[in-house]
Amino acid sequence: MEFQTIKENGEVKFVVLPVEVFQKLLDRLEDEADLLAIQTAREEPLYAGEEAEAYIFMNPVRRERLERGWTQQELADRLGVKQSTVAKWEREGAVYRTKTRQKLAAVFGIDEASFL
């Protein structure tokens, strides 16, 4: 099944599903109680849309750091830089040099393109 999880402090905070996948899940429900639970959840979202959008479009360094539950200092220690450098990287609109993108991708275990 195609889906994406978004974490904060190491815990799953959101699950993003393509609409087609969600519809197939609805179609497969056999128990009416399951359908009622989903409809209730849809009517009363756990997170406001604005909060979810802010998290999804958050600075990529900050989002990756929060997903792992790391402080700025912990990330700085892993990269061998100062905490103030990490703070600079987490600013809105930050642009990263190639070497910085490579280091960040390696420490987070993700694709370098995540920081473009």
C-alpha positions, 0 to 999 in steps of 0.5 A, a space after each residue: 500500500 502506498 502511504 507516507 508517514 510524517 513523524 515528530 519526536 520519533 512518533 508518527 504524527 500524520 499518515 498521508 494516503 493517496 485518495 484512490 488508496 483511501 477509497 479502496 480502503 473504504 470499499 473493503 470495509 465489512 463492518 459498519 462500525 469501522 465505517 462509522 469510526 472513519 466517518 467520525 474521524 473525518 468529521 473531527 480531524 485530530 490535527 487542524 489542516 493548518 497545523 498539518 500543512 505547516 508541518 509538511 512544508 516545514 524546513 526540511 532540516 528541522 522536520 527531519 531532526 524533529 522526526 528523530 526526536 533530536 535537539 539542534 545540539 544533538 544534530 550538531 554533534 552528529 555533524 561536527 558543527 555548532 548548534 548555531 549552524 544547525 539553527 541557521 540551516 533551519 531558517 525558512 528559505 535556507 539554501 544548502 551548499 552541495 557538501 552540506 546537503 551531502 552531510 545532511 542526507 548521510 546523517 538522516 539516511 535520506 536522499 540529498 534531493 530532500 534538501 533542494 
